[in-house]
Amino acid sequence: MLWDPTFATWQALGVQANSQMMVLTPDLTQSSALIYGFDDGQRTSILEFVDSI
């Protein structure tokens, strides 16, 4: 996974993406809710989910 909040790297590679994502556990048994955007609140939610797994 490439963390690039500005999407500059993805755009340079010609990749188009929307701002939705989910965090999945490696065994795919748990997932977060849909995450929209990459602001500080969303980053906190992602880190809290990762800490809980």
N, CA, C and O atoms as a Maestro MAE file, in Angstrom:
{
 s_m_m2io_version
 :::
 2.0.0
}

f_m_ct {
 s_m_title
 :::
 protein
 m_atom[212] {
  # First column is atom index #
  i_m_mmod_type
  r_m_x_coord
  r_m_y_coord
  r_m_z_coord
  i_m_residue_number
  s_m_chain_name
  s_m_pdb_residue_name
  s_m_pdb_atom_name
  i_m_atomic_number
  :::
  1 25 0.846 -1.171 0.000 1 A "MET " " N  " 7
  2 3 0.000 0.000 0.000 1 A "MET " " CA " 6
  3 2 0.891 1.234 0.000 1 A "MET " " C  " 6
  4 15 1.889 1.295 0.718 1 A "MET " " O  " 8
  5 25 0.526 2.190 -0.795 2 A "LEU " " N  " 7
  6 3 1.283 3.434 -0.867 2 A "LEU " " CA " 6
  7 2 0.471 4.540 -0.215 2 A "LEU " " C  " 6
  8 15 -0.630 4.852 -0.670 2 A "LEU " " O  " 8
  9 25 1.007 5.142 0.857 3 A "TRP " " N  " 7
  10 3 0.322 6.265 1.512 3 A "TRP " " CA " 6
  11 2 0.720 7.535 0.790 3 A "TRP " " C  " 6
  12 15 1.872 7.962 0.856 3 A "TRP " " O  " 8
  13 25 -0.223 8.129 0.111 4 A "ASP " " N  " 7
  14 3 0.030 9.358 -0.643 4 A "ASP " " CA " 6
  15 2 -1.213 10.225 -0.582 4 A "ASP " " C  " 6
  16 15 -2.028 10.190 -1.504 4 A "ASP " " O  " 8
  17 25 -1.383 11.012 0.491 5 A "PRO " " N  " 7
  18 3 -2.606 11.795 0.669 5 A "PRO " " CA " 6
  19 2 -2.874 12.793 -0.463 5 A "PRO " " C  " 6
  20 15 -4.016 13.214 -0.646 5 A "PRO " " O  " 8
  21 25 -1.865 13.170 -1.207 6 A "THR " " N  " 7
  22 3 -2.079 14.125 -2.302 6 A "THR " " CA " 6
  23 2 -2.422 13.422 -3.610 6 A "THR " " C  " 6
  24 15 -2.839 14.072 -4.568 6 A "THR " " O  " 8
  25 25 -2.252 12.108 -3.662 7 A "PHE " " N  " 7
  26 3 -2.476 11.290 -4.857 7 A "PHE " " CA " 6
  27 2 -1.531 11.639 -6.003 7 A "PHE " " C  " 6
  28 15 -1.749 11.196 -7.131 7 A "PHE " " O  " 8
  29 25 -0.503 12.410 -5.743 8 A "ALA " " N  " 7
  30 3 0.421 12.809 -6.811 8 A "ALA " " CA " 6
  31 2 1.116 11.606 -7.435 8 A "ALA " " C  " 6
  32 15 1.250 11.529 -8.656 8 A "ALA " " O  " 8
  33 25 1.559 10.671 -6.604 9 A "THR " " N  " 7
  34 3 2.237 9.487 -7.139 9 A "THR " " CA " 6
  35 2 1.279 8.653 -7.971 9 A "THR " " C  " 6
  36 15 1.624 8.212 -9.068 9 A "THR " " O  " 8
  37 25 0.064 8.433 -7.447 10 A "TRP " " N  " 7
  38 3 -0.928 7.661 -8.191 10 A "TRP " " CA " 6
  39 2 -1.244 8.329 -9.529 10 A "TRP " " C  " 6
  40 15 -1.326 7.665 -10.562 10 A "TRP " " O  " 8
  41 25 -1.419 9.641 -9.496 11 A "GLN " " N  " 7
  42 3 -1.731 10.364 -10.738 11 A "GLN " " CA " 6
  43 2 -0.581 10.261 -11.731 11 A "GLN " " C  " 6
  44 15 -0.812 10.122 -12.932 11 A "GLN " " O  " 8
  45 25 0.655 10.326 -11.245 12 A "ALA " " N  " 7
  46 3 1.814 10.215 -12.127 12 A "ALA " " CA " 6
  47 2 1.856 8.836 -12.794 12 A "ALA " " C  " 6
  48 15 2.354 8.695 -13.911 12 A "ALA " " O  " 8
  49 25 1.328 7.821 -12.100 13 A "LEU " " N  " 7
  50 3 1.287 6.472 -12.656 13 A "LEU " " CA " 6
  51 2 0.030 6.228 -13.491 13 A "LEU " " C  " 6
  52 15 -0.139 5.153 -14.068 13 A "LEU " " O  " 8
  53 25 -0.854 7.234 -13.554 14 A "GLY " " N  " 7
  54 3 -2.072 7.104 -14.344 14 A "GLY " " CA " 6
  55 2 -3.179 6.340 -13.657 14 A "GLY " " C  " 6
  56 15 -4.119 5.886 -14.310 14 A "GLY " " O  " 8
  57 25 -3.082 6.190 -12.340 15 A "VAL " " N  " 7
  58 3 -4.105 5.451 -11.596 15 A "VAL " " CA " 6
  59 2 -5.213 6.410 -11.187 15 A "VAL " " C  " 6
  60 15 -4.951 7.499 -10.676 15 A "VAL " " O  " 8
  61 25 -6.442 5.997 -11.417 16 A "GLN " " N  " 7
  62 3 -7.581 6.783 -10.973 16 A "GLN " " CA " 6
  63 2 -8.178 6.102 -9.750 16 A "GLN " " C  " 6
  64 15 -8.334 4.881 -9.737 16 A "GLN " " O  " 8
  65 25 -8.509 6.864 -8.739 17 A "ALA " " N  " 7
  66 3 -9.073 6.301 -7.519 17 A "ALA " " CA " 6
  67 2 -10.084 7.256 -6.934 17 A "ALA " " C  " 6
  68 15 -9.986 8.471 -7.109 17 A "ALA " " O  " 8
  69 25 -11.057 6.701 -6.237 18 A "ASN " " N  " 7
  70 3 -11.971 7.568 -5.510 18 A "ASN " " CA " 6
  71 2 -11.495 7.671 -4.073 18 A "ASN " " C  " 6
  72 15 -10.440 7.137 -3.731 18 A "ASN " " O  " 8
  73 25 -12.243 8.337 -3.242 19 A "SER " " N  " 7
  74 3 -11.774 8.583 -1.881 19 A "SER " " CA " 6
  75 2 -12.392 7.622 -0.877 19 A "SER " " C  " 6
  76 15 -12.403 7.914 0.319 19 A "SER " " O  " 8
  77 25 -12.906 6.485 -1.331 20 A "GLN " " N  " 7
  78 3 -13.448 5.489 -0.418 20 A "GLN " " CA " 6
  79 2 -12.448 4.355 -0.236 20 A "GLN " " C  " 6
  80 15 -11.761 3.953 -1.176 20 A "GLN " " O  " 8
  81 25 -12.383 3.859 0.967 21 A "MET " " N  " 7
  82 3 -11.570 2.679 1.194 21 A "MET " " CA " 6
  83 2 -12.043 1.990 2.450 21 A "MET " " C  " 6
  84 15 -12.791 2.562 3.243 21 A "MET " " O  " 8
  85 25 -11.607 0.765 2.628 22 A "MET " " N  " 7
  86 3 -11.850 -0.001 3.843 22 A "MET " " CA " 6
  87 2 -10.509 -0.569 4.285 22 A "MET " " C  " 6
  88 15 -9.644 -0.863 3.461 22 A "MET " " O  " 8
  89 25 -10.349 -0.717 5.583 23 A "VAL " " N  " 7
  90 3 -9.173 -1.381 6.117 23 A "VAL " " CA " 6
  91 2 -9.587 -2.814 6.426 23 A "VAL " " C  " 6
  92 15 -10.580 -3.039 7.118 23 A "VAL " " O  " 8
  93 25 -8.831 -3.782 5.915 24 A "LEU " " N  " 7
  94 3 -9.118 -5.198 6.120 24 A "LEU " " CA " 6
  95 2 -8.004 -5.850 6.921 24 A "LEU " " C  " 6
  96 15 -6.838 -5.470 6.811 24 A "LEU " " O  " 8
  97 25 -8.374 -6.835 7.729 25 A "THR " " N  " 7
  98 3 -7.362 -7.622 8.412 25 A "THR " " CA " 6
  99 2 -6.710 -8.543 7.397 25 A "THR " " C  " 6
  100 15 -7.311 -8.846 6.366 25 A "THR " " O  " 8
  101 25 -5.493 -8.995 7.667 26 A "PRO " " N  " 7
  102 3 -4.798 -9.865 6.702 26 A "PRO " " CA " 6
  103 2 -5.576 -11.129 6.339 26 A "PRO " " C  " 6
  104 15 -5.474 -11.610 5.211 26 A "PRO " " O  " 8
  105 25 -6.351 -11.671 7.280 27 A "ASP " " N  " 7
  106 3 -7.115 -12.883 6.965 27 A "ASP " " CA " 6
  107 2 -8.509 -12.584 6.407 27 A "ASP " " C  " 6
  108 15 -9.294 -13.502 6.171 27 A "ASP " " O  " 8
  109 25 -8.813 -11.301 6.196 28 A "LEU " " N  " 7
  110 3 -10.064 -10.823 5.594 28 A "LEU " " CA " 6
  111 2 -11.307 -11.144 6.413 28 A "LEU " " C  " 6
  112 15 -12.411 -11.167 5.869 28 A "LEU " " O  " 8
  113 25 -11.147 -11.395 7.723 29 A "THR " " N  " 7
  114 3 -12.300 -11.701 8.560 29 A "THR " " CA " 6
  115 2 -12.919 -10.468 9.200 29 A "THR " " C  " 6
  116 15 -14.064 -10.518 9.650 29 A "THR " " O  " 8
  117 25 -12.184 -9.363 9.249 30 A "GLN " " N  " 7
  118 3 -12.688 -8.122 9.835 30 A "GLN " " CA " 6
  119 2 -12.382 -6.976 8.896 30 A "GLN " " C  " 6
  120 15 -11.391 -6.988 8.166 30 A "GLN " " O  " 8
  121 25 -13.270 -5.974 8.934 31 A "SER " " N  " 7
  122 3 -13.015 -4.779 8.134 31 A "SER " " CA " 6
  123 2 -13.606 -3.571 8.826 31 A "SER " " C  " 6
  124 15 -14.520 -3.680 9.643 31 A "SER " " O  " 8
  125 25 -13.068 -2.432 8.484 32 A "SER " " N  " 7
  126 3 -13.625 -1.189 8.987 32 A "SER " " CA " 6
  127 2 -14.833 -0.824 8.141 32 A "SER " " C  " 6
  128 15 -15.095 -1.458 7.118 32 A "SER " " O  " 8
  129 25 -15.563 0.186 8.559 33 A "ALA " " N  " 7
  130 3 -16.607 0.751 7.723 33 A "ALA " " CA " 6
  131 2 -15.935 1.482 6.565 33 A "ALA " " C  " 6
  132 15 -14.719 1.672 6.576 33 A "ALA " " O  " 8
  133 25 -16.707 1.889 5.577 34 A "LEU " " N  " 7
  134 3 -16.131 2.676 4.496 34 A "LEU " " CA " 6
  135 2 -15.542 3.963 5.044 34 A "LEU " " C  " 6
  136 15 -16.144 4.612 5.899 34 A "LEU " " O  " 8
  137 25 -14.391 4.326 4.562 35 A "ILE " " N  " 7
  138 3 -13.681 5.527 4.993 35 A "ILE " " CA " 6
  139 2 -13.639 6.477 3.806 35 A "ILE " " C  " 6
  140 15 -13.239 6.092 2.707 35 A "ILE " " O  " 8
  141 25 -14.045 7.693 4.027 36 A "TYR " " N  " 7
  142 3 -14.079 8.697 2.964 36 A "TYR " " CA " 6
  143 2 -13.045 9.779 3.270 36 A "TYR " " C  " 6
  144 15 -13.108 10.413 4.323 36 A "TYR " " O  " 8
  145 25 -12.102 9.993 2.366 37 A "GLY " " N  " 7
  146 3 -11.125 11.051 2.537 37 A "GLY " " CA " 6
  147 2 -9.983 10.665 3.454 37 A "GLY " " C  " 6
  148 15 -9.927 9.544 3.960 37 A "GLY " " O  " 8
  149 25 -9.086 11.589 3.659 38 A "PHE " " N  " 7
  150 3 -7.883 11.319 4.430 38 A "PHE " " CA " 6
  151 2 -7.564 12.460 5.393 38 A "PHE " " C  " 6
  152 15 -6.402 12.833 5.559 38 A "PHE " " O  " 8
  153 25 -8.600 13.010 6.029 39 A "ASP " " N  " 7
  154 3 -8.335 14.094 6.972 39 A "ASP " " CA " 6
  155 2 -7.856 13.513 8.306 39 A "ASP " " C  " 6
  156 15 -7.741 12.296 8.452 39 A "ASP " " O  " 8
  157 25 -7.581 14.380 9.266 40 A "ASP " " N  " 7
  158 3 -7.042 13.915 10.550 40 A "ASP " " CA " 6
  159 2 -8.000 12.986 11.279 40 A "ASP " " C  " 6
  160 15 -7.569 12.021 11.910 40 A "ASP " " O  " 8
  161 25 -9.312 13.271 11.199 41 A "GLY " " N  " 7
  162 3 -10.292 12.412 11.861 41 A "GLY " " CA " 6
  163 2 -10.316 11.022 11.259 41 A "GLY " " C  " 6
  164 15 -10.417 10.034 11.986 41 A "GLY " " O  " 8
  165 25 -10.224 10.932 9.946 42 A "GLN " " N  " 7
  166 3 -10.213 9.635 9.284 42 A "GLN " " CA " 6
  167 2 -8.929 8.880 9.603 42 A "GLN " " C  " 6
  168 15 -8.953 7.666 9.803 42 A "GLN " " O  " 8
  169 25 -7.825 9.587 9.650 43 A "ARG " " N  " 7
  170 3 -6.558 8.935 9.990 43 A "ARG " " CA " 6
  171 2 -6.628 8.346 11.399 43 A "ARG " " C  " 6
  172 15 -6.136 7.243 11.643 43 A "ARG " " O  " 8
  173 25 -7.240 9.088 12.324 44 A "THR " " N  " 7
  174 3 -7.413 8.599 13.693 44 A "THR " " CA " 6
  175 2 -8.279 7.345 13.707 44 A "THR " " C  " 6
  176 15 -7.968 6.385 14.411 44 A "THR " " O  " 8
  177 25 -9.370 7.347 12.931 45 A "SER " " N  " 7
  178 3 -10.244 6.175 12.864 45 A "SER " " CA " 6
  179 2 -9.507 4.962 12.327 45 A "SER " " C  " 6
  180 15 -9.673 3.852 12.833 45 A "SER " " O  " 8
  181 25 -8.700 5.170 11.311 46 A "ILE " " N  " 7
  182 3 -7.926 4.067 10.730 46 A "ILE " " CA " 6
  183 2 -6.961 3.511 11.762 46 A "ILE " " C  " 6
  184 15 -6.867 2.294 11.924 46 A "ILE " " O  " 8
  185 25 -6.247 4.372 12.456 47 A "LEU " " N  " 7
  186 3 -5.274 3.910 13.442 47 A "LEU " " CA " 6
  187 2 -5.950 3.193 14.607 47 A "LEU " " C  " 6
  188 15 -5.406 2.226 15.140 47 A "LEU " " O  " 8
  189 25 -7.134 3.662 15.005 48 A "GLU " " N  " 7
  190 3 -7.865 2.994 16.088 48 A "GLU " " CA " 6
  191 2 -8.304 1.606 15.648 48 A "GLU " " C  " 6
  192 15 -8.225 0.657 16.428 48 A "GLU " " O  " 8
  193 25 -8.766 1.474 14.408 49 A "PHE " " N  " 7
  194 3 -9.151 0.154 13.912 49 A "PHE " " CA " 6
  195 2 -7.944 -0.781 13.869 49 A "PHE " " C  " 6
  196 15 -8.036 -1.938 14.280 49 A "PHE " " O  " 8
  197 25 -6.822 -0.281 13.374 50 A "VAL " " N  " 7
  198 3 -5.620 -1.111 13.286 50 A "VAL " " CA " 6
  199 2 -5.175 -1.553 14.682 50 A "VAL " " C  " 6
  200 15 -4.755 -2.694 14.874 50 A "VAL " " O  " 8
  201 25 -5.270 -0.647 15.647 51 A "ASP " " N  " 7
  202 3 -4.896 -1.020 17.019 51 A "ASP " " CA " 6
  203 2 -5.810 -2.096 17.589 51 A "ASP " " C  " 6
  204 15 -5.381 -2.882 18.434 51 A "ASP " " O  " 8
  205 25 -7.068 -2.145 17.141 52 A "SER " " N  " 7
  206 3 -8.028 -3.100 17.706 52 A "SER " " CA " 6
  207 2 -7.902 -4.497 17.099 52 A "SER " " C  " 6
  208 15 -8.506 -5.444 17.604 52 A "SER " " O  " 8
  209 25 -7.134 -4.634 16.036 53 A "ILE " " N  " 7
  210 3 -7.051 -5.962 15.403 53 A "ILE " " CA " 6
  211 2 -5.799 -6.686 15.769 53 A "ILE " " C  " 6
  212 15 -5.582 -7.811 15.319 53 A "ILE " " O  " 8
  :::
 }
 m_bond[211] {
  # First column is bond index #
  i_m_from
  i_m_to
  i_m_order
  :::
  1 1 2 1
  2 2 3 1
  3 3 4 2
  4 3 5 1
  5 5 6 1
  6 6 7 1
  7 7 8 2
  8 7 9 1
  9 9 10 1
  10 10 11 1
  11 11 12 2
  12 11 13 1
  13 13 14 1
  14 14 15 1
  15 15 16 2
  16 15 17 1
  17 17 18 1
  18 18 19 1
  19 19 20 2
  20 19 21 1
  21 21 22 1
  22 22 23 1
  23 23 24 2
  24 23 25 1
  25 25 26 1
  26 26 27 1
  27 27 28 2
  28 27 29 1
  29 29 30 1
  30 30 31 1
  31 31 32 2
  32 31 33 1
  33 33 34 1
  34 34 35 1
  35 35 36 2
  36 35 37 1
  37 37 38 1
  38 38 39 1
  39 39 40 2
  40 39 41 1
  41 41 42 1
  42 42 43 1
  43 43 44 2
  44 43 45 1
  45 45 46 1
  46 46 47 1
  47 47 48 2
  48 47 49 1
  49 49 50 1
  50 50 51 1
  51 51 52 2
  52 51 53 1
  53 53 54 1
  54 54 55 1
  55 55 56 2
  56 55 57 1
  57 57 58 1
  58 58 59 1
  59 59 60 2
  60 59 61 1
  61 61 62 1
  62 62 63 1
  63 63 64 2
  64 63 65 1
  65 65 66 1
  66 66 67 1
  67 67 68 2
  68 67 69 1
  69 69 70 1
  70 70 71 1
  71 71 72 2
  72 71 73 1
  73 73 74 1
  74 74 75 1
  75 75 76 2
  76 75 77 1
  77 77 78 1
  78 78 79 1
  79 79 80 2
  80 79 81 1
  81 81 82 1
  82 82 83 1
  83 83 84 2
  84 83 85 1
  85 85 86 1
  86 86 87 1
  87 87 88 2
  88 87 89 1
  89 89 90 1
  90 90 91 1
  91 91 92 2
  92 91 93 1
  93 93 94 1
  94 94 95 1
  95 95 96 2
  96 95 97 1
  97 97 98 1
  98 98 99 1
  99 99 100 2
  100 99 101 1
  101 101 102 1
  102 102 103 1
  103 103 104 2
  104 103 105 1
  105 105 106 1
  106 106 107 1
  107 107 108 2
  108 107 109 1
  109 109 110 1
  110 110 111 1
  111 111 112 2
  112 111 113 1
  113 113 114 1
  114 114 115 1
  115 115 116 2
  116 115 117 1
  117 117 118 1
  118 118 119 1
  119 119 120 2
  120 119 121 1
  121 121 122 1
  122 122 123 1
  123 123 124 2
  124 123 125 1
  125 125 126 1
  126 126 127 1
  127 127 128 2
  128 127 129 1
  129 129 130 1
  130 130 131 1
  131 131 132 2
  132 131 133 1
  133 133 134 1
  134 134 135 1
  135 135 136 2
  136 135 137 1
  137 137 138 1
  138 138 139 1
  139 139 140 2
  140 139 141 1
  141 141 142 1
  142 142 143 1
  143 143 144 2
  144 143 145 1
  145 145 146 1
  146 146 147 1
  147 147 148 2
  148 147 149 1
  149 149 150 1
  150 150 151 1
  151 151 152 2
  152 151 153 1
  153 153 154 1
  154 154 155 1
  155 155 156 2
  156 155 157 1
  157 157 158 1
  158 158 159 1
  159 159 160 2
  160 159 161 1
  161 161 162 1
  162 162 163 1
  163 163 164 2
  164 163 165 1
  165 165 166 1
  166 166 167 1
  167 167 168 2
  168 167 169 1
  169 169 170 1
  170 170 171 1
  171 171 172 2
  172 171 173 1
  173 173 174 1
  174 174 175 1
  175 175 176 2
  176 175 177 1
  177 177 178 1
  178 178 179 1
  179 179 180 2
  180 179 181 1
  181 181 182 1
  182 182 183 1
  183 183 184 2
  184 183 185 1
  185 185 186 1
  186 186 187 1
  187 187 188 2
  188 187 189 1
  189 189 190 1
  190 190 191 1
  191 191 192 2
  192 191 193 1
  193 193 194 1
  194 194 195 1
  195 195 196 2
  196 195 197 1
  197 197 198 1
  198 198 199 1
  199 199 200 2
  200 199 201 1
  201 201 202 1
  202 202 203 1
  203 203 204 2
  204 203 205 1
  205 205 206 1
  206 206 207 1
  207 207 208 2
  208 207 209 1
  209 209 210 1
  210 210 211 1
  211 211 212 2
  :::
 }
}
